[in-house]
Amino acid sequence: MWSGNLRRAHLKHVYFAGLRLAGVESRLLRRIRQRNLMVVLNCHRVSPHPNPFWSPLHPRLFEELLVFLKRHFQVTSFEQSRHADASKPVAILSFDDGYHDFMEYTMPLLRKHGVAANQNIIPACVESGEAPWTVQVSDFLNSVPRTLINEIRLDGFEQPLRHEDIDSKVRYGLALSRFLKMRSRQERQPLWDALTTVMERANGRVRKTRMMTLADVRAAANDHEIGVHSYSHESMGFESDEFFQADFSRCQAFFRERLRLPLTIYAFPNNSYRASQIAMLEQSGIPHILLVDERFALRGERIIPRVTMHGESSSEVRFRTLGYRARSLQ
């Protein structure tokens, strides 16, 4: 008897293989060319170590993705995309958060294939060495038993973890993260304080996700475009414009004083934003403002949508690259 995960993986493999046999892959690529669309893939992590809460792209699949992109696209940077010719559609690899495995697994493969990427860092995480709070929660849930997790008591979140299996933990983690994420930092702070009181009882059992250091970011900047993913990784759609401006000013100071790099790329965390905040970035002269929105961009756009990249097989990765569910192709 197959486990639920194996059954799902098998069904997905059959599904995407069927799409390719039916010629869907070729049709999607042809439509991208005809509409002169720019494919910006929103990536997070490349690693051989699976994580049930946010599964990274395996290095083997990432390398296969690079080969596929180089065959069918001009793989370039945001700045160079302005000068790309019309012989092939443009593709850009855009990473968020600044995880250390970008140095370990992603950059060696990018170097091997002669490809540059965009990495959007969180300065607060670079400075502290701590992952974003959402990842800290996932690391905790992934490392401790149900008895400790059920010590969590938050006003408005009464959902206990009823089973020890990983699928139950993932569902619990998604619900907890959503509960905390859909509010401003000020509203979340007392809840976070209560949660960290429980997390501190893990007594060193939590395997923490590593982030890029300042030296790592400076080294990556020699070959790749460095952007910012806000200073503190807050959902800006829940924050005031005053909060956003103060956070953005800290980003500018970090790039100016710590990295000595121009700040040309801003990626909104959690795809959460207000129209007024986009206008503020435009007024500040940021040439590349990144959303997610699960659709393709048009060349020359300043406000750039991206398509989330993940997958468990070569076929799935290719179809996600081609936006088989992207609104741009509906």
C-alpha positions as CSV (number, residue, x, y, z in Angstrom):
1,M,0.0,0.0,0.0
2,W,1.4,3.4,-1.0
3,S,1.6,6.3,1.4
4,G,-0.4,9.4,0.7
5,N,2.7,11.3,-0.4
6,L,3.8,8.6,-2.9
7,R,0.4,8.3,-4.3
8,R,0.1,12.0,-4.9
9,A,3.6,12.1,-6.5
10,H,2.7,9.2,-8.8
11,L,-0.6,10.9,-9.9
12,K,1.2,14.2,-10.5
13,H,3.8,12.4,-12.6
14,V,1.1,10.7,-14.7
15,Y,-0.8,14.0,-15.1
16,F,2.1,16.1,-16.3
17,A,3.4,13.3,-18.5
18,G,0.0,13.1,-20.1
19,L,0.0,16.9,-20.7
20,R,3.3,16.7,-22.5
21,L,2.2,13.7,-24.7
22,A,-0.9,15.8,-25.6
23,G,1.3,18.6,-27.0
24,V,0.3,21.1,-24.2
25,E,4.0,21.9,-23.5
26,S,4.6,23.0,-27.1
27,R,1.4,25.0,-27.3
28,L,2.2,26.9,-24.1
29,L,5.7,27.8,-25.3
30,R,4.3,28.9,-28.6
31,R,1.8,31.2,-26.9
32,I,4.6,32.8,-24.8
33,R,6.6,33.5,-27.9
34,Q,3.6,34.9,-29.8
35,R,2.7,37.3,-26.9
36,N,6.3,38.2,-26.3
37,L,5.8,37.5,-22.6
38,M,8.6,37.6,-20.0
39,V,8.7,34.6,-17.6
40,V,9.9,35.6,-14.1
41,L,10.1,32.5,-11.9
42,N,9.7,33.2,-8.1
43,C,12.0,30.7,-6.4
44,H,13.0,30.3,-2.8
45,R,15.3,27.3,-2.1
46,V,17.4,24.7,-3.9
47,S,18.5,21.9,-1.7
48,P,18.7,18.1,-1.6
49,H,17.2,18.2,1.9
50,P,13.4,17.9,1.9
51,N,11.3,20.1,4.1
52,P,7.6,19.2,4.5
53,F,6.7,22.8,5.3
54,W,8.3,24.4,2.3
55,S,9.8,21.8,0.0
56,P,12.9,23.1,-1.8
57,L,13.6,22.3,-5.5
58,H,16.1,19.5,-5.6
59,P,19.5,20.5,-7.3
60,R,19.0,17.8,-10.0
61,L,15.6,19.3,-10.9
62,F,17.0,22.9,-10.7
63,E,19.8,21.9,-13.2
64,E,17.3,20.3,-15.5
65,L,15.3,23.6,-15.3
66,L,18.4,25.6,-16.2
67,V,19.0,23.3,-19.3
68,F,15.3,23.7,-20.3
69,L,15.4,27.5,-19.9
70,K,18.6,27.9,-21.9
71,R,17.2,25.9,-24.7
72,H,14.0,27.9,-25.1
73,F,14.6,31.3,-23.5
74,Q,17.1,34.1,-23.1
75,V,17.9,33.7,-19.4
76,T,19.0,37.1,-18.1
77,S,18.7,39.7,-15.4
78,F,16.2,42.4,-14.8
79,E,18.6,45.1,-16.0
80,Q,19.8,43.2,-19.1
81,S,16.2,42.1,-20.0
82,R,15.7,45.7,-21.3
83,H,18.3,45.0,-24.0
84,A,17.3,41.4,-24.9
85,D,16.6,40.7,-28.6
86,A,13.4,39.2,-29.9
87,S,14.9,35.8,-31.0
88,K,13.7,34.0,-27.9
89,P,11.4,35.0,-25.0
90,V,13.0,36.3,-21.8
91,A,13.2,34.3,-18.5
92,I,14.5,35.5,-15.2
93,L,15.2,33.5,-12.0
94,S,14.1,35.5,-9.0
95,F,14.9,34.1,-5.5
96,D,13.4,35.5,-2.2
97,D,14.5,35.6,1.4
98,G,18.2,34.9,1.1
99,Y,18.7,31.3,2.4
100,H,22.3,30.1,2.8
101,D,21.6,27.1,0.5
102,F,21.7,29.7,-2.3
103,M,25.5,29.8,-1.7
104,E,25.8,26.0,-1.3
105,Y,23.6,24.6,-4.2
106,T,22.2,27.4,-6.4
107,M,25.2,29.5,-7.2
108,P,27.5,26.6,-8.2
109,L,24.9,25.4,-10.7
110,L,24.2,29.0,-12.0
111,R,28.0,29.4,-12.5
112,K,28.2,26.0,-14.3
113,H,25.6,27.1,-16.8
114,G,26.7,30.7,-17.1
115,V,23.4,32.1,-15.7
116,A,22.8,35.1,-13.5
117,A,19.8,35.3,-11.1
118,N,18.1,37.8,-8.8
119,Q,18.3,37.3,-5.0
120,N,16.0,39.4,-2.8
121,I,17.4,39.5,0.8
122,I,15.8,40.5,4.1
123,P,18.3,42.8,5.8
124,A,17.0,42.1,9.3
125,C,17.7,38.4,8.7
126,V,21.2,39.1,7.3
127,E,22.0,41.2,10.4
128,S,20.6,38.8,13.0
129,G,21.2,35.4,11.3
130,E,17.7,34.4,12.1
131,A,15.2,33.2,9.5
132,P,11.9,35.0,8.9
133,W,9.4,34.3,11.7
134,T,7.3,32.1,9.4
135,V,10.3,29.9,8.9
136,Q,11.2,29.9,12.6
137,V,7.7,28.5,13.3
138,S,8.1,25.8,10.6
139,D,11.5,24.8,12.0
140,F,10.0,24.5,15.5
141,L,7.0,22.4,14.3
142,N,9.3,20.1,12.3
143,S,11.6,19.4,15.3
144,V,9.4,18.9,18.4
145,P,6.7,16.5,19.5
146,R,3.0,17.1,19.5
147,T,2.9,17.5,23.3
148,L,5.0,20.6,23.2
149,I,3.2,22.0,20.2
150,N,-0.1,21.7,22.0
151,E,1.2,24.0,24.7
152,I,0.6,26.8,22.3
153,R,-2.3,28.9,23.5
154,L,-3.1,32.0,21.4
155,D,-6.1,34.2,21.6
156,G,-8.3,33.4,18.6
157,F,-6.3,30.3,17.7
158,E,-7.8,27.3,19.5
159,Q,-6.8,24.6,17.0
160,P,-4.9,21.7,18.6
161,L,-2.6,19.3,16.8
162,R,-4.5,16.0,17.0
163,H,-2.0,13.7,15.4
164,E,1.8,13.3,15.3
165,D,2.2,12.5,11.6
166,I,3.9,15.1,9.4
167,D,0.8,15.8,7.2
168,S,-1.1,16.8,10.3
169,K,1.8,19.0,11.4
170,V,1.9,20.7,8.0
171,R,-1.8,21.4,8.1
172,Y,-1.5,22.8,11.6
173,G,1.5,24.9,10.6
174,L,-0.3,26.4,7.6
175,A,-3.3,27.4,9.8
176,L,-1.0,28.9,12.5
177,S,1.1,30.8,9.9
178,R,-2.0,32.1,8.2
179,F,-3.5,33.2,11.5
180,L,-0.4,35.2,12.4
181,K,0.4,36.5,8.9
182,M,-2.9,38.1,8.2
183,R,-2.4,41.0,10.6
184,S,0.0,43.9,11.1
185,R,3.2,43.5,13.1
186,Q,1.8,45.5,16.0
187,E,-1.3,43.2,16.1
188,R,0.9,40.1,15.9
189,Q,3.5,41.0,18.5
190,P,1.7,39.9,21.6
191,L,0.7,36.6,19.9
192,W,4.3,36.2,18.8
193,D,5.6,36.8,22.3
194,A,3.2,34.0,23.6
195,L,4.4,31.7,20.9
196,T,8.1,32.2,21.4
197,T,7.6,31.5,25.1
198,V,6.6,27.9,24.0
199,M,9.3,27.7,21.3
200,E,12.0,28.5,23.9
201,R,11.1,25.3,25.7
202,A,12.5,23.2,22.8
203,N,15.8,23.2,24.6
204,G,18.1,23.2,21.6
205,R,16.1,20.6,19.7
206,V,15.2,22.8,16.8
207,R,17.3,22.6,13.6
208,K,17.4,26.2,12.4
209,T,17.3,27.3,8.8
210,R,20.5,29.2,7.9
211,M,20.4,32.5,6.2
212,M,23.0,34.3,4.0
213,T,25.5,36.5,5.9
214,L,26.6,39.9,4.9
215,A,29.8,38.4,3.4
216,D,27.6,35.9,1.5
217,V,25.5,38.7,0.0
218,R,28.5,40.7,-1.0
219,A,30.0,37.6,-2.7
220,A,26.8,36.8,-4.5
221,A,26.6,40.4,-5.7
222,N,29.7,39.8,-7.9
223,D,27.6,37.7,-10.3
224,H,23.9,38.2,-9.4
225,E,21.4,41.0,-8.9
226,I,20.7,41.7,-5.3
227,G,17.3,43.1,-4.4
228,V,15.4,43.6,-1.2
229,H,12.4,41.7,0.2
230,S,11.6,44.5,2.7
231,Y,13.7,45.1,5.8
232,S,11.6,43.0,8.2
233,H,9.5,40.7,5.9
234,E,6.1,42.0,7.0
235,S,2.9,41.6,5.0
236,M,2.8,45.3,3.8
237,G,-0.9,45.1,2.8
238,F,-1.7,45.1,6.6
239,E,0.8,47.9,7.4
240,S,0.3,51.6,7.1
241,D,2.1,53.7,4.5
242,E,4.1,55.3,7.3
243,F,5.3,51.8,8.5
244,F,6.2,50.9,4.9
245,Q,8.1,54.1,4.3
246,A,10.1,53.6,7.5
247,D,10.9,50.0,6.6
248,F,11.9,51.0,3.0
249,S,14.2,53.7,4.4
250,R,16.0,51.1,6.4
251,C,16.4,49.0,3.2
252,Q,17.9,52.0,1.5
253,A,20.3,52.7,4.3
254,F,21.4,49.0,4.5
255,F,22.2,48.9,0.8
256,R,24.0,52.2,0.9
257,E,26.0,51.7,4.1
258,R,26.4,47.9,4.5
259,L,26.4,46.6,0.9
260,R,27.5,49.7,-1.0
261,L,25.1,48.7,-3.7
262,P,22.4,50.6,-5.6
263,L,18.9,49.5,-4.6
264,T,17.1,48.8,-7.9
265,I,14.8,45.8,-7.0
266,Y,12.0,45.6,-4.4
267,A,10.0,42.4,-3.9
268,F,6.9,42.6,-1.7
269,P,6.8,39.8,1.1
270,N,3.9,37.4,1.0
271,N,2.6,39.2,-2.2
272,S,0.9,41.6,0.2
273,Y,0.9,45.3,-0.7
274,R,-1.2,48.5,-1.2
275,A,-1.3,50.5,-4.4
276,S,-0.1,53.5,-2.5
277,Q,3.1,51.5,-1.5
278,I,3.8,50.7,-5.1
279,A,3.4,54.4,-5.9
280,M,5.9,55.2,-3.2
281,L,8.5,52.9,-4.7
282,E,7.9,54.4,-8.1
283,Q,8.4,57.9,-6.7
284,S,11.6,56.7,-5.1
285,G,12.9,55.6,-8.5
286,I,12.9,51.8,-8.0
287,P,13.0,50.4,-11.6
288,H,11.9,46.8,-10.8
289,I,9.0,46.3,-8.4
290,L,8.3,42.6,-7.9
291,L,4.9,41.0,-7.1
292,V,3.9,37.3,-7.5
293,D,0.4,37.3,-8.9
294,E,1.0,34.0,-10.8
295,R,1.1,35.5,-14.2
296,F,3.8,36.5,-16.8
297,A,5.2,39.9,-17.3
298,L,5.5,42.1,-20.4
299,R,8.9,43.4,-21.4
300,G,9.6,46.8,-20.1
301,E,7.1,46.7,-17.2
302,R,8.2,48.3,-14.0
303,I,5.7,46.4,-11.9
304,I,6.6,42.8,-12.5
305,P,4.5,39.8,-11.7
306,R,6.2,36.4,-11.1
307,V,5.2,32.8,-11.2
308,T,5.9,30.5,-8.2
309,M,8.4,27.8,-9.0
310,H,8.3,24.4,-7.3
311,G,8.0,20.8,-8.4
312,E,8.7,17.2,-7.8
313,S,9.5,16.1,-11.3
314,S,11.0,17.4,-14.5
315,S,7.6,17.5,-16.2
316,E,6.0,19.4,-13.4
317,V,8.9,22.0,-13.3
318,R,8.7,22.5,-17.1
319,F,4.9,23.0,-17.0
320,R,5.1,25.5,-14.1
321,T,7.8,27.4,-16.0
322,L,5.5,27.6,-18.9
323,G,2.6,28.8,-16.7
324,Y,0.1,26.1,-17.4
325,R,-2.1,27.7,-14.7
326,A,-0.8,31.3,-15.1
327,R,-3.5,33.9,-15.6
328,S,-1.5,35.4,-18.5
329,L,-2.3,32.3,-20.6
330,Q,-6.0,31.9,-19.7
